[in-house]
Each structure stands twice: as structure tokens, then as C-alpha cells.
Amino acid sequence: MTHETTTVPRQQRSPARPLPPLEDAGRAGLFTAARTANRFTDEPVTDAELAEVWELARWAPTSANTQPARVLLVRTDEGRARLAEHMAEGNRGRVLAAPAVAVVAVDRRFHDRVPEVMPPMASMQQALEADPDRREALGTSGTWMQAAYLVLAARAVGLAAGPMAGFDADGLDRDLFGDADGTGSWHALLVVTLGHPDEDSYRPRMPRLAAEDVLRWA
Ligand SMILES: Cc1cc2nc3c(=O)[nH]c(=O)nc-3n(C[C@H](O)[C@H](O)[C@H](O)COP(=O)(O)O)c2cc1C
């Protein structure tokens, strides 16, 4: 069976050359000037834009290509209201006012797809089935990486993102993923609002650690 996920577009079958260094505008839009958005204008975010975000993010790397993240895209009033019920109080209004919201979840059964997404390491499926701790570590770390890629992909298509970890994940799983008893496959890790930032969207920029406090050289 061929899944869409395993269909590799022609232009991606051979490795692309690395980009020439991004010019200042690209660096600013992705990193140095980009901000965490708290408020958005009424300008809608289309389903096509949301699809475009994932079309970029899905190509970024994960351990053994396991791709454990799953994403619920919320863009209806009803969906926002249901999601908002599970947000921490300070985050609730942000969800209700966002044109679109992505809930990034780990698929706890991500290893079932290993034979398909990493055929040379197909036996990893059984190894992970037998090792819940390793499975959880791999699934969680990979999903966090994919969540970060999603934030950068949103910026790459001209949207602003507001990642939030402050919510009741078990309640969200129960209500939005139909996980009545905590044994379901999708488990929410991060909620990301998406849209076009309002003028007063931003809190004051907080300092980043200096390179000399972070980097060691060997
Ligand atoms: C994983 C993660 C979880 C976060 N959770 C929350 C949250 O629950 N509520 C909130 O108001 N901001 C949250 N933030 C926003 C951060 O505080 C913000 O991204 C950070 O201070 C950098 O802000 P800047 O991009 O505007 O410089 C979260 C950010 C990340 C990446």
C-alpha cells in the first residue's frame, strides 16, 4: 500500500544543494525579528495556508525518520471553544481569538509506521513495541522537534505563531481526541496559535543568553 506520506516528490529524490546563505530579510523573518504572537488581526488563515505550513514542516528531520507528531488544525468557532476549555486561564483568550490553532500531539503508536517510513530499520517496530520507555522518549522528543519545525514553517509562509504548553493535556486528549481513559494514541504536547499579528501582539522581548554562556568549542 502506498501512502501519500511516503510519496517523495521528484525534485526531492536527489539531495538539494544547501541554500545559499539566507539574506537578512529571511534570517529576520525566521529568527532574529520573528516574535511569539499573542494577538492576531481578523485576516483569515486559509486551509491552503495551513496545508502549506505542514508541507514544509514534514520534510524536516526526525530520529530514524519516525515522524511521531500528529497535528489537529482547529479553525472553527466550535473547535476553538472546545479547545479553549482545556487551556490555562491566561492562554484561553489567545486560543479563542486566533484565526487558526494547531494542536501538536505525539502519536504513541508512531512505531507502527516504522516499516513504511524507515524500511531498512523495520525491525525497530518490534523493538519499540517491547520497550515503552524508549518508545516514549523517541516519540516525545521527535514530536517536540516537529513542533519547532512547524513554528518555523509558519513563519516561512508569512504567518506568526504563538506556541503554548499551558493546558490540561489529559482533558484535551479526552475531549478532542476521543481518548476516554488515557490509553488513546494521540497525546497533545503543544498548542500553537497561527495568524497575522496585531499591532500590540507582542510582549516585551526578553534577552537571549549570550553565545559565550551557551557555546563550548572542541
Ligand atoms: C514550548 C513553549 C511553550 C510555551 N508556553 C507558553 C504558554 O503556555 N503561555 C504563554 O503565554 N506563552 C508560552 N510560550 C511563549 C514563550 O514565552 C515565548 O515564545 C518566549 O518568551 C519567546 O518570546 P519571543 O519569541 O517573543 O521572543 C511558550 C513557548 C514555547 C516555545
The ligand as an SDF file (V2000), in Angstrom:
LIG
                    3D

 31 33  0  0  0  0  0  0  0  0999 V2000
    7.2760   25.1800   24.2160 C   0  0  0  0  0  0  0  0  0  0  0  0
    6.7270   26.5490   24.5170 C   0  0  0  0  0  0  0  0  0  0  0  0
    5.7270   26.6880   25.4560 C   0  0  0  0  0  0  0  0  0  0  0  0
    5.1740   27.9470   25.7250 C   0  0  0  0  0  0  0  0  0  0  0  0
    4.0950   28.0400   26.5620 N   0  0  0  0  0  0  0  0  0  0  0  0
    3.5060   29.2510   26.7370 C   0  0  0  0  0  0  0  0  0  0  0  0
    2.2970   29.3610   27.4880 C   0  0  0  0  0  0  0  0  0  0  0  0
    1.7410   28.3800   27.9750 O   0  0  0  0  0  0  0  0  0  0  0  0
    1.7620   30.6030   27.6400 N   0  0  0  0  0  0  0  0  0  0  0  0
    2.3300   31.7160   27.0910 C   0  0  0  0  0  0  0  0  0  0  0  0
    1.7860   32.8010   27.2850 O   0  0  0  0  0  0  0  0  0  0  0  0
    3.4650   31.6300   26.3480 N   0  0  0  0  0  0  0  0  0  0  0  0
    4.0650   30.4390   26.1670 C   0  0  0  0  0  0  0  0  0  0  0  0
    5.2020   30.3400   25.3830 N   0  0  0  0  0  0  0  0  0  0  0  0
    5.7560   31.5570   24.7680 C   0  0  0  0  0  0  0  0  0  0  0  0
    7.1790   31.8990   25.2540 C   0  0  0  0  0  0  0  0  0  0  0  0
    7.1490   32.5280   26.4930 O   0  0  0  0  0  0  0  0  0  0  0  0
    7.8350   32.7920   24.1760 C   0  0  0  0  0  0  0  0  0  0  0  0
    7.9010   32.0600   22.9870 O   0  0  0  0  0  0  0  0  0  0  0  0
    9.2360   33.2220   24.5530 C   0  0  0  0  0  0  0  0  0  0  0  0
    9.2090   34.0430   25.6920 O   0  0  0  0  0  0  0  0  0  0  0  0
    9.9240   33.9740   23.4260 C   0  0  0  0  0  0  0  0  0  0  0  0
    9.1740   35.0940   23.0160 O   0  0  0  0  0  0  0  0  0  0  0  0
    9.5760   35.9300   21.7010 P   0  0  0  0  0  0  0  0  0  0  0  0
    9.5460   34.9470   20.5650 O   0  0  0  0  0  0  0  0  0  0  0  0
    8.5260   36.9700   21.5530 O   0  0  0  0  0  0  0  0  0  0  0  0
   10.9310   36.4850   21.9350 O   0  0  0  0  0  0  0  0  0  0  0  0
    5.7170   29.0880   25.0880 C   0  0  0  0  0  0  0  0  0  0  0  0
    6.7350   28.9340   24.1320 C   0  0  0  0  0  0  0  0  0  0  0  0
    7.2190   27.6780   23.8370 C   0  0  0  0  0  0  0  0  0  0  0  0
    8.2740   27.5460   22.7520 C   0  0  0  0  0  0  0  0  0  0  0  0
  1  2  1  0
  2  3  1  0
  2 30  2  0
  3  4  2  0
  4  5  1  0
  4 28  1  0
  5  6  2  0
  6  7  1  0
  6 13  1  0
  7  8  2  0
  7  9  1  0
  9 10  1  0
 10 11  2  0
 10 12  1  0
 12 13  2  0
 13 14  1  0
 14 15  1  0
 14 28  1  0
 15 16  1  0
 16 17  1  0
 16 18  1  0
 18 19  1  0
 18 20  1  0
 20 21  1  0
 20 22  1  0
 22 23  1  0
 23 24  1  0
 24 25  2  0
 24 26  1  0
 24 27  1  0
 28 29  2  0
 29 30  1  0
 30 31  1  0
M  END
$$$$
